[in-house]
């Protein structure tokens, strides 16, 4: 399981993230191919409580406008809250993207792909190594 230098990823986090991406994004919206074979890594996350919905909107806007410094500020999660997780993906053809996933706290609610944006030249948070292959 590859990981960025100084980044420790447990086997459980690796497998859970890989399974989540596979379930929510069966077909990549960037290249049109199955998500199998793509590289991935976690980039950011934020809880979205009722009182903090603006925070999730700001995080999505960071992705849309490629504000990588601002995106790095979203590094928190809450187990008893709905979260938005951002994962980096690298297609089998070498294109990179960021995908924002809605991760509900209630098990009966569906996980949803909110946004997937192409990141030219695999810039910003996608410039380094990926965790591994889906």
Backbone as a ProteinNet text record, in pm:
[ID]
protein_1_A
[PRIMARY]
XXXXXXXXXXXXXXXXXXXXXXXXXXXXXXXXXXXXXXXXXXXXXXXXXXXXXXXXXXXXXXXXXXXXXXXXXXXXXXXXXXXXXXXXXXXXXXXXXXXXXXXXXXXXXXXXXXXXXXXXXXXXXXXXXXXXXX
[TERTIARY]
84	0	88.6	106	187.1	119.4	197.2	146.5	252.1	209.4	304.8	406.9	524.4	628.6	572.3	601.5	556.1	405.6	334.9	192.5	170.2	102.7	74.3	-74.2	-103.4	-241.4	-263	-356.3	-382.6	-450.1	-435.2	-497.8	-648.8	-707.7	-851.9	-898	-824.5	-859.3	-841.8	-733.6	-706.8	-821.8	-859.7	-965.7	-1101.8	-1131.2	-1259.9	-1271.1	-1163.2	-1165	-1179.3	-1106.6	-1115.1	-1255.9	-1316.6	-1452.4	-1554	-1537.8	-1629.1	-1624.9	-1505.3	-1491.4	-1552.9	-1525.6	-1579.6	-1731.2	-1790.1	-1936.8	-1998.6	-1940.4	-2000.4	-1967.6	-1849.9	-1808.4	-1774.5	-1873.4	-1841.2	-1777.6	-1815.2	-1759.4	-1706.7	-1581.3	-1518.9	-1585.1	-1626.4	-1690.5	-1589.2	-1461.8	-1357.6	-1320.5	-1288	-1242.9	-1351.1	-1458.3	-1567.3	-1543.6	-1431.1	-1399.7	-1439	-1443.7	-1469.1	-1363.6	-1401.2	-1310.1	-1197.6	-1215.2	-1111	-985.3	-872.5	-745.6	-701.9	-792.3	-756.6	-676.1	-588.5	-518.1	-600.9	-583.8	-662.8	-585.1	-633.9	-586.8	-688.6	-689.4	-775.3	-707.4	-785	-729.5	-781.9	-912.8	-971.5	-1105.8	-1153.7	-1288.5	-1335.9	-1466.7	-1525.5	-1663.2	-1698.6	-1835.1	-1929.3	-2051.1	-2149.3	-2272	-2260.2	-2372.6	-2470.5	-2593.3	-2693.2	-2638.6	-2567.2	-2518.5	-2395.2	-2336.5	-2211.8	-2221.7	-2337.6	-2353	-2267.6	-2244	-2160.7	-2018.2	-1971.6	-1835.5	-1820.6	-1917.7	-1911.8	-1917	-1997.7	-2004.8	-1869.8	-1802.6	-1670.7	-1569.6	-1577.7	-1485.6	-1506.5	-1630.9	-1659	-1611.1	-1625.3	-1578.1	-1426	-1356.2	-1209.6	-1170.2	-1246.3	-1218.9	-1245.6	-1359	-1397.3	-1297.5	-1243.1	-1152.7	-1005.3	-977.9	-840.8	-764.1	-829.3	-763.5	-709.8	-590	-534.4	-497.7	-450.2	-416.2	-541.4	-649.7	-773.8	-827.6	-814.8	-863.3	-789.4	-661.6	-582.1	-633.3	-712.7	-765.6	-879.5	-931.5	-1043.6	-989.8	-953.6	-892.7	-954.9	-1086.7	-1151.4	-1267.6	-1304.8	-1417.4	-1488.4	-1611.9	-1689.7	-1768.1	-1740.7	-1802.9	-1953.6	-2009.7	-2154.6	-2219.1	-2155.1	-2204.3	-2188.7	-2272.8	-2253.3	-2127.9	-2047.1	-1921.7	-1916.5	-1836.1	-1798.5	-1651.6	-1619.9	-1481.6	-1437.1	-1314.4	-1257.5	-1146.1	-1156.1	-1053.7	-991.2	-864.1	-794.4	-793.9	-814.9	-816.9	-723.3	-657.1	-574.8	-623	-674.4	-728.1	-616.7	-655.3	-557.1	-485.4	-545.6	-479.9	-393.7	-384.4	-298.6	-367.6	-493.8	-567.4	-596.3	-597.8	-626.7	-753.3	-820.2	-940.7	-956	-1039.2	-1082.2	-1230.6	-1270.3	-1410.6	-1456.5	-1568.8	-1628.4	-1743.4	-1737	-1835.7	-1912.1	-2043.6	-2127	-2134.2	-2089.4	-2084.1	-2178.9	-2300.9	-2400.1	-2367.3	-2413.5	-2390.1	-2492.1	-2608.2	-2710	-2685.2	-2673.7	-2638.8	-2739.2	-2864.3	-2966	-2966	-2894.1	-2885.1	-2774.7	-2795.2	-2695	-2574.9	-2461.4	-2343.3	-2362.9	-2313.8	-2341.5	-2216	-2193.7	-2088.9	-2144.7	-2087.6	-2133.5	-2070.1	-1943.5	-1867.2	-1742.7	-1707	-1577.4	-1521.8	-1406.1	-1345.3	-1208.2	-1182	-1051.1	-949	-832.5	-722.7	-609	-596.2	-492	-353.1	-274.5	-135.6	-122.5	-228.4	-224.8	-162.4	-206.5	-149.5	-203.1	-152.4	-199.6	-189.2	-300	-295.6	-272.4	-273.5	-254.8	-113.6	-26	110.4	195.7	159.4	240.5	192.1	241.2	206.5	62.1	7.7	-127.4	-116.6	-225.1	-223.5	-210.3	-280.5	-280.4	-387.8	-415.9	-508.6	-643.8	-747.4	-883.1	-906.1
-117.7	0	124.2	192.1	313.1	428.1	517.1	638.6	745.6	871.2	980.3	971.2	1026.3	1030	1094.6	1037.6	1086.5	1069.8	1004.2	982.8	837	815.6	681	655.7	552.3	517.4	374.6	357.7	222.8	140.4	9.8	-80.4	-63.6	-36.9	-20.1	107.4	216.1	342.3	325.4	261.6	236.4	158.9	47.4	-37.6	30.8	101.7	171.6	280.3	354.7	460.5	400.6	296.4	229.6	175.7	112.9	59.3	171.9	280.6	394.3	450.4	473.4	528.6	433.1	305.1	205.7	205.5	223.1	221.3	348.9	463	591.7	631.6	591.4	629.3	502.2	424.1	302.1	331.5	445.7	488.3	630.2	651.3	783.3	882.1	996.6	1097.2	1175.1	1158.3	1227.1	1147.2	1018.3	938.2	845.8	823.6	738.2	589.5	552.6	412.2	370.7	239.7	190.3	247.9	265.9	324.1	226.9	98.4	-1	35.9	29.4	63.2	207.1	293.7	431.3	434.7	532.1	555.1	650.8	645.8	732.2	773.3	880.2	922.4	1018.9	1026.8	1122	1258.5	1363.5	1498.5	1589.3	1586.2	1677.4	1623.1	1675.4	1641.5	1747	1757.5	1849.2	1799.3	1811.5	1778.6	1888.7	1853.3	1955.5	1945.1	2006.9	2018.4	2118.5	2116.3	2213	2355.5	2389.2	2526.1	2557	2454.5	2475.3	2436.9	2446.5	2410.5	2499	2621.9	2712.4	2659.9	2589.7	2535.3	2436.6	2350	2253.9	2326.5	2429.2	2506.9	2571.4	2621.9	2682.9	2579	2458.3	2353.6	2316.2	2303	2271.5	2383.7	2505.9	2618.7	2616.5	2575.6	2561.8	2465.2	2357.4	2260.2	2322	2390.3	2448.9	2552.6	2632.5	2741.5	2706	2582.4	2533.4	2614.7	2643.8	2713.9	2608.9	2558.7	2445.9	2481.7	2600.8	2641.6	2642.5	2695.2	2697.7	2555.7	2470.4	2332.8	2257.8	2286.6	2219.6	2250.7	2353.8	2391.5	2300.4	2219.4	2131	1992.9	1976.5	1851.2	1804.6	1798.9	1749.7	1659.1	1577.4	1487.4	1468.1	1425.5	1400.1	1271.4	1171.8	1041.8	1040.4	1131.7	1135.3	1245.9	1282.8	1389.8	1350.3	1406.8	1392.3	1469.8	1411.4	1473.3	1483.5	1576.1	1579.5	1543.8	1438.4	1393.9	1422.6	1470.7	1496.1	1395.1	1322.8	1226.5	1267	1237.7	1258.7	1129.3	1140.5	1023.8	1046.2	940.5	946.5	837	878.5	786	700.1	590.2	502.2	571	677.2	752	867.1	881.5	983.2	1111.3	1132.1	1252.4	1244.2	1359	1364.7	1445	1411.2	1484.2	1480.7	1570.5	1571.1	1538.7	1450.5	1412.2	1441.3	1510.1	1539.2	1441.7	1369.8	1268	1306.5	1301.7	1323.3	1191.4	1192.3	1072.8	1092.3	1040.1	1061.8	984.3	1036.6	966.2	854.4	865.5	761.1	652.7	529.6	418.9	396.8	433.9	410.9	518.9	627.1	733.2	699.8	734.6	700.3	794.3	739.8	820.6	876.7	999.7	1067.5	1136.9	1127.8	1206	1345.6	1445.7	1583	1654.9	1621.2	1696.2	1616.9	1614.8	1561.1	1657.6	1715.4	1817.9	1772.2	1791.8	1765.3	1861.3	1810.7	1893.2	1884.9	1988.1	1984.7	1963.8	1883.5	1856.4	1795.4	1737	1674.2	1768.3	1892.2	1996.9	1992.1	2083.7	2102.5	1976.5	1934.8	1819	1687.4	1688.3	1565.4	1551.8	1644.7	1644	1532.2	1484.7	1382	1242.1	1149.9	1008.1	982.4	877.1	832.5	713.6	684.1	575.6	439.8	422.7	293.1	287.8	167.5	144.8	95.9	141.5	96.6	-37.7
0	0	0	-113	-117.9	-43.7	8.8	72.5	57.8	71.4	60.7	172.3	146.9	247.9	374.2	489	619.3	640.4	549.9	566.9	605.2	716.8	761.9	740.9	664.7	635.9	683.7	775.5	825.1	715.6	726.8	630.3	630.2	747.8	756.8	684.3	702	634.3	483.5	443.3	301.6	238.7	298.5	243.2	247.8	356.6	367	260.7	239	138	-1	-27.8	-158.8	-183	-83.1	-96.9	-117.4	-44.4	-58.3	-200.2	-250.6	-386.4	-488.5	-475.1	-569.1	-570.9	-454.2	-443.8	-500	-467.7	-504.9	-648.6	-698.5	-834	-912.3	-952.4	-1027	-1163.3	-1224.5	-1352.2	-1334.6	-1371.9	-1358.8	-1454.1	-1400.9	-1486	-1570	-1542.9	-1620	-1745	-1727.9	-1842.1	-1897.4	-1821.7	-1867.8	-1848.8	-1788.2	-1764.7	-1623.9	-1600.7	-1465.8	-1370.5	-1246.5	-1148.1	-1111.4	-1138.2	-1111.1	-1189.2	-1122.6	-1185.6	-1163.9	-1118.6	-1087.8	-957.7	-944.8	-819.1	-735.6	-602.6	-515	-391.9	-329.9	-197.7	-138.7	-6.8	63.5	60.2	38.7	29.5	140.6	166.1	264.8	310.8	422.7	469.1	567.4	577.3	674.3	714	842.2	883.6	837	809.2	770.9	861.7	976.7	1068.1	1008.5	1056.1	1007.9	1011.6	1118.7	1135.4	1050.4	986.1	912	765.4	705.3	563.8	473.8	514.6	434.9	423.2	524.8	521.8	406.5	386.1	275.6	141.7	131.5	6.9	-23.3	79.7	60.5	14.5	70.6	30.5	-116.3	-159.6	-299.7	-391.6	-348.1	-428.3	-441.7	-337.6	-345.1	-456.2	-471.2	-576.8	-713.3	-726.2	-855.6	-905.3	-813.6	-855	-834.4	-797.2	-776.9	-673.4	-560.3	-449.7	-352.8	-384	-309.7	-166.9	-143.1	-5.9	81.9	31.5	108.8	129.6	28.3	40.9	150.9	169.3	273.6	414.9	429.5	561.3	607.1	516.4	549.2	585	711.8	756.2	886.9	890.2	1011.4	975.3	1065.9	1047.5	1180.1	1172.9	1294.2	1272.5	1352.8	1336.8	1348	1422.2	1440.9	1358.2	1249.7	1164.3	1018.4	935.3	791.4	754	666.2	623.9	472.8	424.3	283.6	279.2	204.8	189.1	46.7	32.3	-99.4	-121.9	-233.1	-269.7	-402.6	-414.5	-540	-618.2	-748.6	-836.2	-954.3	-995.5	-1116	-1209.2	-1325.2	-1423.9	-1481.9	-1543.8	-1605.9	-1721.6	-1778.8	-1886.8	-1834.2	-1700.7	-1640.2	-1599.5	-1637.5	-1594.6	-1445	-1379.6	-1236.4	-1210.5	-1101.9	-1062.7	-911.6	-863.9	-724.2	-723.3	-633.6	-620	-477.9	-465.6	-334.8	-312.2	-200.4	-167	-41.9	-49.7	68.2	143.4	268.4	351.9	470.1	461	566.3	693.4	805	931.6	951.8	890.5	903.7	800.3	844.3	755.9	643.5	666.4	563.4	454.5	475.9	375.4	275.1	147.6	46	45.9	9.4	-18.7	-158.8	-182.3	-309.3	-360.6	-490.6	-555.7	-577.5	-511.6	-524.6	-643.2	-669	-767.7	-802.9	-929.7	-972	-1075.6	-1043.8	-1129.1	-1177.5	-1305	-1362.9	-1302.9	-1270.2	-1219.1	-1321.3	-1405	-1509	-1449.5	-1517.1	-1478.5	-1339.4	-1286.7	-1153.5	-1050.7	-1051.4	-967.3	-824.2	-744	-606.7	-523.9	-461.8	-371.3	-443.8	-575.7	-651.9	-707.4	-671.4	-723.6	-662.6	-545.5	-479.2	-508.7	-430.2	-447.5	-407.3	-464.6	-429.6	-334.2	-262.5	-164.9	-231.4	-343.3	-410.3	-516.4	-562.8	-672.9	-623.8	-691.4	-659	-726
[MASK]
++++++++++++++++++++++++++++++++++++++++++++++++++++++++++++++++++++++++++++++++++++++++++++++++++++++++++++++++++++++++++++++++++++++

